[in-house]
């Protein structure tokens, strides 16, 4: 049986499981919480409360491995499980690591692709560069069939702008020249599934839609779909934001996604934010 061991089975991995389980896959998902374990079980995923329990039995049965766990100073999975994962390399057909387009740093709105040098300016981006390098080093040493997925801003069910627009708390933060790339979670899942079907060890893929856009445009369109007034505009320098939210505005770039189309044959379900927001509203 094809078995996916999903480390840190969160939002994107759950979307992938919704594709794989109906195809007859077994999915084992780790979580830190017994309460979340019950929620995973309800979705057809076999929960594993880790690191409380040993990862070894699940690794021994896995044909595929996905890590969605964010790094600190180093990758927390490899800090304790590197040798166990290396030992499983002989029977692992595919390994995926979910990273971020933040590894590219600031390009003042310019385009980046998978060959762009990694020059992150944020601590989160720098941590991801280190984690990618750790996974690549382990892959080189142990022969892991590693694939790295650099993901843009994620939205989808439960993660859209409509609630803030409806309750009047949305603000259009205006920073001239600022653009972000983004991707619907269902498109992340279909890219991962396509890679599993067509493994290419060592490959790196950008996951984003076709239309990088200023964040204020997304809020304006969400308000338009709801038939509500456009949220008020606030200059970036005057906006009340958390340090993490403000750090996202430290980098501006447009991310190319040609490789997922050319190598994996992916056709995005939601090629721009307008299609994605329309679908979220229709599904609500």
N, C-alpha and C positions, 0 to 999 in steps of 0.2 A: 504494500500500500504506500502511495506517495504521502509523505508525512512532513508537514512544515512545523518546525520549531520556531516560534515567534517570540523573540526576547523583547520585553516591554511592549506587550500587545495592546497598542493604543489606537488612536483614531484612524490612521492610514492602514495599519495592519488589519484592523477589523473590517475595513472595506475590502481588502484583499481576501480575507477569509470568506466574505459573502460571495465571492466568485468561486473560490476553490472548493468549499464544502459541498455545494450542489453537484460538483463534478466527481465526488467520491473521495476527496482528500480528507485525511485526518489532520487537524490543526491543534497543536499544543501551544498555548499562550501563557507567558509568564506575567505575573502581577505581584505586587507587594502586599495586597490587601485581600483578606478572606472575603470581604463583602463584594469586591470587584470580581473575585473568582466566581461567585454565584452568577453575576451578570454575564460573564463569559460563557459559563456552562449553558445558560439560557439561549445563547447564540450558536450553540453547537460546537464550541471550542472547549478542549480539555484544559482546564486551568491548572497552572503550576505556581504555587506561591514560592517565589524565589527572590532573594537568596536563602530563605529559611530551609527549603528542601534542596537536595542535590540535583544538579542539572544532568548528571551522568546518564541516568536511564533514558531520559528524553533524547539526549544527544546520540545515544547508541541506536535509537530507533528512527532518528530523523534522516530524511533524504534531502531536505532543503532547510536552510537556516536564514532567518531574517532578524537583524538587530535594528531596533528603532530607539534605543536608549541614548539619551543625550550625554555627552561627555562632561566631566569636570576638568581637572588638570590633566587627566588621562581618560582613556576609555574604561568605564567601570566594568564592562563585560570582560575585556581582555585582562584587566587587573587581577582577576581571580580565575578566569576560565580559559585563558589562552592555550594552555597545554592540552586541556580536554578537547577544545575545538580543533587543535592541530591533530590530535589523535583520531578525530572523526573525519578527517579530510578524505580518507580513502573511500568512504561511502556517501559523502555529501556531493550531490549533483549540482547544487547551486547555493551560493551564499550571497545575501544582499545586505548592504549597509546603507541606511537612510541618513544622508547628510543634508546640507543646505547650500543654496546659492550664495549665502553669506561668505563662503570661502573666497569669493572673487574680490571682495572689497568694493570700494567706491570707484565708479568709472564715469561719474558726472553725467549720467544718462546715456553713456555709450553702450555698445553691444558687447556681450561676452559669449563665448562658447566653451566647450569642454577643454579646449587647448589653451585658454587664457591663463596666464600665471596667477597663482593664488596669493593675493595680497590683502588679506582681511584687515580691517581697521578696528573691529570690535573684539572684545574678549571672547564672545560666543563664537565668532567666526574663526578666531585663532585656535580655539579649543577644537573646533571641527577639523581644521587642517591637521592638527596633531593626531586626532583620532583616525582620520583617513589614512595617515601615514602608518599608524600602528597596525591597522587592518591590512594594509598593503604589504607591510613587512612580514606579518604572519602568513599571508597568502603566498609570498615568495618563498618563505622558509618551509611551509608545510604543504604547498600545492593546493591551497584552497581555491575553489572556483568563485572568486570574489567579483561582485558587481557593486559599484557605488552609484547611488542615486542622489543627485543634488537637487533639492526640492525648493521651489519658490513658495510664496505665501499661500498657506492652505486655507481653503474655505469649503463649505458644504453644509449638509444638514446640521443644525445646531451651532454652526459657525459662520453665520452670515451677518450682514449689517442691518437686517430688517428690524430687529428688536429695538436697537438704539434709535433708529429713525422713527419708529412708532412711538416710543416713549419720550421723544424730544431731547434725548441726551446726546445725539450724534452731533459732531462738529466737523466741518470740512477744514482740516489743517492745511493751510496754504504755504507751501515752500516752493518758490519758482524753480522749475527744472526738475522737480522730484518725480520719479517714476518708480513703480514696483512691478515685478512680474508676479503672477499668482497662478494657482491651479486648483481645480475642483478635486475633492478627495476621490471621486469615482474614476477620474482620469489617472490619478496616482495608481490606483488599484489595477487599472487595465494595463498600464505600463509595466508594473511588476509582474503581472500574469504573462504578458508578452515576453518579457525577459526570461521567465522561468521556462516558457515554451521554446525559446531560442537562446540558450545560454551562450555567452561570449566572455569567458573568464578574463578579467582585467579591464573590462569595459567600464566607462564612466558615462553617465547620462544626466543631462539637465531635464528636469520635469517642470514644465511651465506651459501656459497656454500661448496663443499666437499674438497676444496684444498687451504688451506692457502699457500701463496707464497710470496717471496721477491718482492717488487715493481719493482725492476729493471728487473725481469723476464717478467713481464707483458709488459713493454715497449719494451723489446727485441722481444717478440712474435708479438706485434703490428707492429714493423718494418718489421719483417719477412713476415707477411701477406701482407704488402704493397709493398714488394720487395725493401725496402729501407735499407740503412746501419743502423746498430745498433747505437742508440744514444750514445754520449760519456759518459763515466763513470766519476763521480765526487765524491770524498770522502765526507762523510756526514759532517765532521768538516769544510770542505772548501766550501760547497755548499751555494750559495746565496738563502735563503728561507725566506718567511714571518714567523713571530713568530707563526702563527697558523699552517702553514705547518710543521715547525720544531717540534711543540708540538706533532704532530702525531707520530713522530719517538721516542718519549719519552717512548712509550709502545710497547711491542712486545708480541704477543700471538697467539695461534691457537684456534679457537672457534669450539666447537662441535655443530652439528645441528641435532642430533638423534631425539630430541623430536618432531620437526615438521614432521618428517617422521613417527615415531612410533605412535604419538597421532592423527595427522591430516591427515595422509596418503599422504603427499605431495611427489611428484616426481619432482625434480628440472628440469626445462627446460634447465638450463645452470649450470651443476654441477661443472664446473671449468671455469677459465678465458679464456681458449682457445676456448671453445664452445661459450662463451658469446661474445668474440671479433669477432669470425668468423661470428656470426649472425649479429652483428652491421655492419660489413663491407658489408655483403650481402644485408642488408636492406637499406643501404645508397643510 
